[in-house]
Amino acid sequence: MEKDAVKLTRQVAASMAMEGMNLKESEYDVLLRCAAGEQSISMTIQEMIAKYTAH
């Protein structure tokens, strides 16, 4: 994993935590994969929409 991707992910997670939105480990992992270029942002958005709008 790229050092910059880990740093960026930690910064985003910290910013979200300051706003009271703590990331679950699975959400952190998704964010890390995006930051490292292992998963596209558009695919991640589609997955999150499907996950949080499923009935």
Buried (B, 14 or more C-beta within 10 A) or exposed (E): EEEEBEEBBBEBBEEBEEEEEEBEEEBBEBBBBBBBEEBEEEEBEEEEEEEEEEE
